[in-house]
């Protein structure tokens, strides 16, 4: 569908998040990436990426699978010290002009959509998207129930219309009480804690096997999740029409 081509590239070309630099490998500037795109071509030799928000290109000189991620070295980064400057940063690629299949959306299109229940209760809006296993999870904030993790599975998401600014979810499938609890003040959650909560939400969903599959588009399904949302990451698919 995790964080929209989040912002236009300096030259005006939309970009999407395709990876996150998780660590450094060796002494010659290689980095270890978490893959946030379903398009393997994003990491082919001579492909060009950008550090999030930067106009400076990073041309891939070498790459090698390193499950669950990938090792990458750029022509412009030749020392461990230079690579350290990329640690923790999202990497973007120019968005593909290829149209997505009908009913499929990039993560950055999901970000910002208002989320309501089938009963009409406003839960907030999508602040972020990230992947857990083969499914995506929407992070919803700004509503009376506080931060919510919404698994992008058909048992929970009843209507997915982000281009109309609307996502409708089943409150029962999401496990929401009739009355929202008093909001609790909590500090920022780590990625590990967040994924544990999301995994629990997925387990609670009635039919996780019906997860909305991410489209294998140029940078669509694993999304280009970025902390504030805009990613190429996989695109999410709208739930099937009820028979």
N, C-alpha and C positions, 0 to 999 in steps of 0.2 A: 504494500500500500504506500520508521521509525522510524527524522526530525527535520519539507516541501521544496521542487527544486527550491530550497529554502530562500534563497535570495538570488537575484540575477548576478551573473559574473560582471566584473567591472566593465567589460565591453558591451554589456547588455544581453549576452547569451545566457539563458537560464542554465543553472547547474543543479545537479543532484548529488547527494552524499552517497558514496559507494563503499567507503571503508573507514575504519577507525584504527589509528596507530596505537597498538597495545604495548609494544616493546621494541627493543633494539636487538639486532642480531649481528654479532661479530664486530670487527673493527673498521670495516670499509663502508659503513653507512647504510647497511641493509636494515629494514624495519619489518616488524611482524604485524600484519594487519588482521583485524576482524573484518570479514567480508560482509558487506551490507548491500550487495547487489547479486542478482541472479544471472547476470551477464558476465561470463568468464572473460570475454574480450576486453573488459574494462582493465584487466591486469596483464594483458599481453605486452610483449616487448614493443616499444615505440608508442604505446598508448600514453596519453597525456592526462595527468591529474593535477589538482590544485589543492593546496592546504585551504581549509575553509576560510572564505573571506579574502583570500590572497589572489592577486592577479598574476603571480609568478608561476609559470608552468613547471611541472615535475614530470619529466619524460622517463618512462620505465626502461631501464637498461637490462634488467634481469628479474625473473620471478620464479618462484618454486613453491609448490604446495607444501603446507606445513599444518596439517589438520589440527584443529578445525579451521585454521585460517590460511594465510599465505605469506611467504617471505618476498619482499620486493626491494630492489635497489634502484635508485634514480640517478640519471646522469648528473644532476645538479647537487647530489648529496654524496660526498665521497669519504666522509670521516664519521666516526661514532659521535663526535661532538655536534656535528651538523644534524645528524639523525636524532639526537636527543631533543632538538628544538621542535621536532614533529611529534614527540611522544604525547599521547592523549588528545591529538587533534584529529578532526574529521577530514577526510579527503573527498574532494568533489570531482565530478566529471561533467562535461557538457551534456545537457539533456538531449536525448535522441528525439529527432523529429518524427520518428515512426509512431503512428497512432496505436494506442493500446486497444485490445479487444473490447467489444462493448461490455459495459458493466464492470470494467476493471479500472483501478485508479492508482496513481502514485501516492506514496506516503504523504508527500507535501500537499496533496489535494485533500487528504483526510484531516491533516492538522488544521485546527481552527473551526471545524464543523461543530455545530451545536448538537448535543446529545440529549435526547428525551426518552422517557419510557413510553410504552404503548398506551399507558393511561394519561400521558401528557405531562408528567413531572419533568421539569428541567433538571438535568444532572450536571450541567456545565458544558465545556467544550473540550475537544481533543487537543491536548497540549503536546503530546508526543506519541510516537509509535515505535515499538521495538519487537524483535522476534524472540520467541521462545520455542525451540524445536522447529517444527514445521508450521507453526501458527504465529499470527501476529497478535499483538495486544495493544489496545488503545489506552493511553493514560488520560483520564478525564479529570479536569480540575475546574474550580470556580463555582461549583454548585453547593447546595446546603449540606450535602453528604460528605463533603471534603473530596480528597483524591480517591478516584476509583480506577480499577484495572478491568477493562472490558475485553474479554477474549473475542477475537474476530472469527467467531464460529457461528454457523447458521442457527444453532440453538439459542444464541444470545442476541445476535444482531438481526433484527427483523427487517430493517430497511436501511440501505446504505446508499445515500444520495448526497455525497460530499459536494458535488458541483452546485447543488442547491442549498448547501450549507446545513444539511440535515442527516442525522443518524438516529435511528429509533431502535431501542433495545427492549428486551423482555426482562422486566424487573424480577420476576420469579426465577427465571433461569440464571440471573445474575446473583440471586441470593439476597436481594434487598428487602429489608423490613418495610412494613407499611409506613411507619413513621421514621424519618431520618434521625439518627442519633445526634446528640450534641457534638459539634466538631471538636476534634482533639488537636492540640498544638503538637506538631511533630517536626523533627529536624529533617534535613534532606536524607533520602534513602540512598544507600550505595547500590551500584548496579546489581551486585549479588543478592542483596535483600529484595530489591525490586523484582528480580527474576523469580525468586522463591515465591513471592506473593502472586506473581502472574501465573506461575505454574500451578499454585493452589487454585487459582480462579479457573484455570483451564480444566483441572481435574474435576472441579465442581460442575462444569458445564455438562448438560445432558448428553450431548453427542459430539465430543471433541473430534471424532472421526470425520465429522461433517465440516471441519475447519474450512474457512474460506481460503481456497488455494491462492497462492501468490502467482501472478502471471510471470512467465519467463520473458520479461521484456528487458530492453536495454538497461535498465537500472531500475527496475521496478520491483519486484518483490522483497527482498530483504530490506529493502528500504534504505533509504539513506537516512537513517535515523540520526538526528543530531539532537543535541540537548534541547533545542528549541524547535525542532521539527522541520525538516524539509528534506526529504531524501529521495533518492532514486529508489531506494529500496524497493522491494518488490511491491508490486501493485496488488491491492486487495480486490477481491471480486465481490460483487453484490450477491447476497443470498439468493438461492433459486426461488422462483415464484412458487407459492403454495399450489399444490395440485388440486 
